[in-house]
Every structure is written in structure tokens, then in C-alpha cells.
């Protein structure tokens, strides 16, 4: 188990509405200041007050396509942590002399990442605003470190985490997504404000000197391999679609916040494994040259390509400065 002498996460919860310390009761967490109560069942706290990202009941059957997507998600979560983020977290932890070192996977989905990180000795927690995830988390070994909560209003004290991960989350904020046969998406008028609020909240819960990792498909790249009509299906999109963020948008969002940060764009080499897209004929044809491109942009002379329209998947490191 991780060496974490700090209080349990439930004792560190705050009210996401008024940021007051919560009291732990039987079956719920309550806020003495604003009076809100949050269910607390089987180790999992629910802060969504019924306003979930999705609509799911335990009796609801999943379609074959949804089951395929969930299976891809399991293998993808394992690879995301083992092949990319865990080595970087370990490197960051070795450079930090403090006894406590905590990681948040914001938008952790099925919660497998939280199990994998804790089993590797990293004190990790996760959140997701989904009712499906709440049902899935019953299988997790570390479900007491999982909270049903949205990233723009985290029930966590300031500066609680040293590293925050947010994989495939930013693009879903401030947009309306529809799946009625074909995948459709349209930006909301509040998109930019919603995305600023999300990033500001991640920075709030990150300790000075800590790191936030954001990754998502590149809005400047003309093909989206992650949000098609079916798992692994690609779709073409224009830069004005308003869905997938670009490197310029990330820089602008950070510039608008009065929080000193330093941002770096990295090659997604080893972060992308091309599992879903390789099930399609074009994935089989393109995955080898794509791997070569990602490896090339990880070399010093070509690192600038990581923030360019040539990169299909942006991987952003945001360092919260101490000053």
C-alpha cells in the first residue's frame, strides 16, 4: 500500500459548493455551513446531486458496441498508466523530498488507473461525473479513493495533489454531444468559460511546483480517430468545429488565468498505442508511419512538431510555478 501518512481522502473532502470541511456521518457526508448532504455508499462519495454526465441504471443492458468500447477502455487505461504516466510520476516523486505525494486522475473513467497507481505504491485518487462509473467502481480495490464529482467543482482542499492527470477530458467540456446513429457535436456559448473554470480548478488542487498533464485529440489535425460513429472509427472535422482543443487554445486558456504556469507540449510517443484504430483497414496501413512520426517528434530537433497540426494527439504538461 502507498506510504501516505496524511488523513484518509474522506477526511480531506470539502464541500464542492462552499469549500467547507465535511462531516462524516452514516451513509453521507454533510456540510455544516451550507447544509448540503452527499451520499456515501460502499466507500464511494457522490457529489453530483443527481446531475450526472450520463443516465445509467444497474438493470440497463449495454449494447454490443458499448461493451466493445468498454473493453477498449480497460486495455487503454492500463497502457496509459503503465507505458506513459507511471514512469513520469515515479520520476517526479523521486525528485520530491516530502513524505506525502498524491496523484489525481480527473475523469478517471472506469477507475482502473487508481487501482494500478496505488498498487504501484503511488497514493492516487480519481473522480468522474458518470453514473455508469459509480456502478463500475464497485469492482475496484481502491474504491474508497473514487468520488463521483465533476472536474470543474472538485471536493478537494487547495494544493492537495502533486500531480493531476486529465486524459481525454478537456474536449468534452463546454460542448453538446449527440449519438443518434452518427456522432455529432456542437460547442456551447459557455465553452471557453467552462474550460477556463476546469483548468483553474485543476490548478487550485495542485500544489505549487506540481504538474498537470492534459491529453486529447488535436483540433488542428483534420482527422479525429477517437470520436467516430463506432469504436475505432475515424471522422474528418474542420478547425472551426469548436470541439477538439488546439495548442493555441490551451495557451490562451492558461494566459487568461492569473496563475503562474509553464506549459510544454510533448510527443505522444508511448502514450498512443493505436489499439482501437488498428481494427480498421486504414489503421493497419497508417499505424507504422504514425509511430515513426511520434518517435521523431520526441527528438530534440523536432519537438516543436508536438504543438503543430502535424500531431494528431496533444499531450500537454502544465507546471504550476511556486512564485
C-alpha positions as CSV (number, residue, x, y, z in Angstrom):
1,X,0.0,0.0,0.0
2,X,1.2,3.5,-0.6
3,X,3.1,5.2,2.2
4,X,0.6,8.1,2.8
5,X,0.6,9.4,6.4
6,X,-1.9,12.1,5.6
7,X,-5.6,11.8,6.6
8,X,-7.8,9.5,4.5
9,X,-9.3,11.1,1.5
10,X,-12.8,11.2,3.0
11,X,-11.4,13.3,5.9
12,X,-9.8,15.6,3.3
13,X,-13.1,16.2,1.4
14,X,-14.6,19.6,1.3
15,X,-18.0,20.8,0.1
16,X,-17.7,21.5,-3.6
17,X,-20.3,24.2,-3.2
18,X,-18.9,26.3,-0.4
19,X,-15.5,24.7,0.2
20,X,-16.2,23.9,3.9
21,X,-14.9,20.9,5.7
22,X,-17.4,18.0,5.6
23,X,-18.6,15.9,8.5
24,X,-18.7,12.1,8.0
25,X,-22.0,10.5,9.0
26,X,-23.7,7.2,8.5
27,X,-24.2,6.9,4.7
28,X,-23.5,10.5,3.9
29,X,-21.1,13.4,4.1
30,X,-22.7,16.7,5.3
31,X,-21.7,20.3,5.2
32,X,-22.2,22.2,8.5
33,X,-22.1,25.6,6.7
34,X,-24.5,25.2,3.7
35,X,-26.4,22.1,4.9
36,X,-25.8,20.1,1.7
37,X,-25.6,16.3,2.1
38,X,-23.7,13.9,-0.2
39,X,-24.4,10.1,-0.3
40,X,-21.5,8.0,0.8
41,X,-22.1,4.3,-0.1
42,X,-19.7,1.3,-0.2
43,X,-16.7,3.7,0.2
44,X,-17.7,5.9,-2.8
45,X,-18.8,9.5,-2.2
46,X,-21.3,11.0,-4.7
47,X,-21.2,14.8,-5.1
48,X,-23.3,15.1,-8.3
49,X,-26.7,15.6,-6.6
50,X,-28.3,13.6,-9.4
51,X,-26.8,15.8,-12.3
52,X,-24.7,13.0,-13.9
53,X,-22.9,13.2,-17.2
54,X,-25.0,10.3,-18.3
55,X,-28.0,8.2,-17.4
56,X,-27.5,4.7,-16.3
57,X,-29.1,2.1,-14.1
58,X,-27.7,-1.3,-12.9
59,X,-30.5,-3.1,-14.7
60,X,-29.8,-1.4,-18.0
61,X,-28.2,-3.7,-20.6
62,X,-25.2,-2.5,-22.6
63,X,-25.2,-2.9,-26.4
64,X,-22.5,-5.0,-28.1
65,X,-20.9,-1.8,-29.4
66,X,-20.8,-0.3,-25.9
67,X,-19.3,-3.4,-24.5
68,X,-16.6,-3.3,-27.2
69,X,-15.9,0.3,-26.2
70,X,-15.6,-0.6,-22.5
71,X,-13.2,-3.4,-23.3
72,X,-11.0,-1.0,-25.3
73,X,-11.2,1.4,-22.4
74,X,-9.8,-1.2,-20.0
75,X,-6.8,-2.0,-22.1
76,X,-6.3,1.7,-22.9
77,X,-6.3,2.7,-19.2
78,X,-3.8,0.0,-18.3
79,X,-1.4,1.1,-21.1
80,X,-1.9,4.8,-20.4
81,X,-0.6,4.3,-16.8
82,X,2.0,1.6,-17.3
83,X,3.6,2.8,-20.5
84,X,3.4,6.6,-20.0
85,X,2.3,8.2,-16.8
86,X,3.6,5.9,-14.1
87,X,7.3,6.4,-15.2
88,X,6.8,10.1,-15.2
89,X,5.1,10.1,-11.8
90,X,7.9,8.0,-10.4
91,X,10.5,10.4,-11.7
92,X,8.6,13.4,-10.3
93,X,8.2,11.6,-6.9
94,X,11.9,10.8,-6.6
95,X,12.7,14.5,-7.1
96,X,10.3,15.5,-4.3
97,X,11.7,15.2,-0.8
98,X,8.3,15.4,1.0
99,X,6.8,12.3,2.7
100,X,3.4,12.7,1.1
101,X,2.9,12.6,-2.7
102,X,-0.6,12.4,-4.1
103,X,-2.0,12.0,-7.6
104,X,-5.4,12.7,-9.0
105,X,-6.8,11.1,-12.2
106,X,-9.5,13.6,-13.1
107,X,-12.1,12.0,-15.3
108,X,-10.7,8.5,-14.4
109,X,-13.5,6.6,-16.2
110,X,-13.6,3.0,-15.0
111,X,-11.2,3.8,-12.1
112,X,-8.7,1.1,-13.2
113,X,-5.9,3.8,-13.2
114,X,-6.5,4.4,-9.5
115,X,-6.0,0.7,-8.7
116,X,-2.9,0.5,-10.8
117,X,-1.3,3.6,-9.4
118,X,-2.0,2.6,-5.8
119,X,-0.7,-1.0,-6.4
120,X,2.5,0.6,-7.7
121,X,2.9,2.5,-4.4
122,X,1.5,5.9,-5.6
123,X,-1.2,7.4,-3.4
124,X,-3.8,8.1,-6.1
125,X,-7.4,9.1,-6.3
126,X,-9.9,9.6,-9.0
127,X,-13.2,11.3,-9.9
128,X,-15.7,11.1,-12.7
129,X,-19.3,12.7,-13.0
130,X,-20.8,9.5,-14.5
131,X,-23.5,7.3,-13.0
132,X,-22.1,4.4,-15.1
133,X,-18.7,4.8,-13.4
134,X,-20.3,4.7,-9.9
135,X,-21.6,1.3,-10.8
136,X,-18.3,0.1,-12.3
137,X,-16.3,1.2,-9.3
138,X,-17.8,-1.5,-7.1
139,X,-15.2,-3.8,-8.7
140,X,-12.2,-1.5,-7.8
141,X,-9.9,-2.4,-4.9
142,X,-9.4,1.3,-4.1
143,X,-13.0,2.5,-4.5
144,X,-12.7,4.5,-1.2
145,X,-10.4,6.8,-3.3
146,X,-13.0,7.4,-6.0
147,X,-15.5,10.2,-6.0
148,X,-18.5,10.9,-8.3
149,X,-17.7,14.6,-9.0
150,X,-17.1,16.9,-11.9
151,X,-13.7,18.3,-12.7
152,X,-14.9,21.9,-12.6
153,X,-16.0,21.6,-9.0
154,X,-13.7,19.2,-7.1
155,X,-14.5,18.3,-3.5
156,X,-10.8,18.6,-2.6
157,X,-8.8,21.0,-0.5
158,X,-6.5,23.5,-2.1
159,X,-3.0,22.2,-3.1
160,X,-3.9,18.7,-2.2
161,X,-2.2,16.9,-5.2
162,X,1.3,16.9,-6.6
163,X,0.3,15.5,-10.0
164,X,-3.1,15.7,-11.8
165,X,-3.9,13.7,-14.9
166,X,-6.8,14.6,-17.2
167,X,-6.9,12.3,-20.2
168,X,-9.5,12.9,-22.8
169,X,-11.5,15.3,-20.7
170,X,-10.9,18.9,-21.9
171,X,-12.5,18.3,-25.3
172,X,-15.8,17.2,-23.6
173,X,-16.2,20.4,-21.6
174,X,-18.4,23.1,-23.0
175,X,-19.9,21.1,-25.8
176,X,-23.0,19.1,-26.5
177,X,-22.5,15.6,-27.9
178,X,-25.2,13.6,-29.6
179,X,-25.2,10.0,-30.7
180,X,-28.3,9.2,-32.8
181,X,-26.8,6.9,-35.4
182,X,-24.0,9.3,-36.2
183,X,-21.7,11.2,-33.8
184,X,-22.5,14.9,-33.7
185,X,-21.0,17.7,-31.5
186,X,-21.6,21.4,-31.2
187,X,-19.9,24.0,-28.9
188,X,-22.0,25.8,-26.2
189,X,-21.8,29.6,-25.8
190,X,-20.1,28.9,-22.4
191,X,-17.4,26.7,-23.9
192,X,-14.4,28.9,-23.2
193,X,-15.6,29.9,-19.8
194,X,-16.3,26.3,-18.9
195,X,-12.8,25.2,-20.0
196,X,-11.2,28.0,-18.1
197,X,-13.1,27.1,-15.0
198,X,-12.0,23.4,-15.4
199,X,-8.3,24.3,-15.8
200,X,-8.4,26.8,-12.9
201,X,-9.9,24.1,-10.7
202,X,-7.1,21.6,-11.6
203,X,-4.6,24.3,-10.7
204,X,-6.4,25.1,-7.4
205,X,-6.0,21.5,-6.2
206,X,-2.4,21.2,-7.5
207,X,0.4,22.1,-5.1
208,X,2.9,24.8,-6.1
209,X,5.6,23.1,-8.1
210,X,3.2,20.4,-9.1
211,X,2.3,19.2,-12.6
212,X,-0.9,18.8,-14.6
213,X,-1.0,16.5,-17.6
214,X,-3.7,17.1,-20.2
215,X,-4.1,15.0,-23.3
216,X,-6.7,14.9,-26.1
217,X,-7.0,14.7,-29.9
218,X,-5.6,17.8,-31.6
219,X,-8.3,20.1,-33.0
220,X,-5.7,21.4,-35.6
221,X,-5.3,17.8,-37.1
222,X,-8.0,17.2,-39.7
223,X,-8.9,13.6,-38.6
224,X,-10.3,12.5,-35.2
225,X,-9.6,8.8,-34.5
226,X,-11.3,8.8,-31.1
227,X,-14.8,10.2,-31.6
228,X,-16.3,8.4,-34.5
229,X,-19.7,6.7,-35.0
230,X,-18.2,3.4,-33.7
231,X,-15.2,2.5,-31.5
232,X,-12.0,2.9,-33.6
233,X,-13.9,4.8,-36.4
234,X,-12.3,8.0,-37.8
235,X,-14.1,11.2,-38.7
236,X,-13.0,14.3,-40.6
237,X,-13.6,17.7,-39.0
238,X,-12.9,21.3,-39.6
239,X,-10.8,23.6,-37.3
240,X,-13.9,25.7,-36.7
241,X,-16.0,22.8,-35.3
242,X,-15.3,24.0,-31.8
243,X,-14.9,20.6,-30.2
244,X,-11.3,19.4,-30.0
245,X,-8.9,21.9,-28.4
246,X,-5.8,23.2,-30.1
247,X,-2.3,24.1,-28.8
248,X,-3.2,27.8,-29.2
249,X,-6.4,27.4,-27.3
250,X,-4.6,25.7,-24.4
251,X,-2.1,28.6,-24.3
252,X,-4.8,31.1,-24.4
253,X,-6.8,29.5,-21.6
254,X,-3.8,29.4,-19.4
255,X,-2.9,33.0,-20.3
256,X,-6.4,34.1,-19.2
257,X,-5.9,32.7,-15.7
258,X,-4.0,34.7,-13.1
259,X,-2.0,31.7,-12.0
260,X,1.7,31.5,-13.0
261,X,2.4,28.3,-15.0
262,X,4.8,27.0,-17.6
263,X,3.5,24.8,-20.4
264,X,5.3,22.2,-22.6
265,X,3.9,20.1,-25.4
266,X,5.2,16.6,-25.7
267,X,5.2,13.9,-28.3
268,X,2.5,11.2,-27.5
269,X,5.1,8.5,-28.3
270,X,4.3,5.6,-26.0
271,X,1.1,7.4,-24.8
272,X,-0.7,6.3,-28.0
273,X,-0.9,2.6,-28.7
274,X,-3.3,2.6,-31.7
275,X,-5.3,-0.3,-30.3
276,X,-8.8,0.9,-31.5
277,X,-7.8,2.4,-34.8
278,X,-5.8,-0.7,-35.8
279,X,-9.1,-2.6,-36.0
280,X,-9.8,-0.6,-39.2
281,X,-8.1,-1.1,-42.5
282,X,-6.7,2.5,-42.5
283,X,-5.3,1.9,-39.0
284,X,-3.4,-1.1,-40.1
285,X,-1.9,0.8,-43.0
286,X,-1.1,4.0,-41.1
287,X,-0.1,2.9,-37.7
288,X,3.6,2.2,-38.6
289,X,4.3,5.6,-40.2
290,X,2.3,7.2,-37.4
291,X,4.6,5.6,-34.8
292,X,7.6,6.8,-36.7
293,X,6.2,10.3,-36.7
294,X,5.6,10.3,-33.0
295,X,9.0,8.9,-32.3
296,X,10.6,11.6,-34.5
297,X,8.8,14.5,-32.7
298,X,10.2,13.2,-29.4
299,X,13.7,14.0,-30.6
300,X,15.1,17.5,-29.6
301,X,15.3,19.0,-33.1
302,X,11.7,18.0,-33.9
303,X,9.9,18.7,-30.6
304,X,8.2,21.8,-32.0
305,X,6.1,19.4,-34.1
306,X,4.3,18.3,-30.9
307,X,2.3,21.5,-30.8
308,X,1.7,21.7,-34.6
309,X,-1.2,20.5,-36.8
310,X,1.0,17.5,-37.8
311,X,0.5,15.9,-34.4
312,X,-2.9,14.0,-34.1
313,X,-2.9,14.0,-30.3
314,X,-1.8,16.8,-28.0
315,X,0.0,15.9,-24.8
316,X,0.4,19.0,-22.5
317,X,2.5,19.3,-19.4
318,X,1.5,22.3,-17.2
319,X,3.8,23.1,-14.3
320,X,2.3,25.3,-11.6
321,X,5.1,27.7,-10.6
322,X,5.9,28.2,-6.9
323,X,6.0,32.0,-7.2
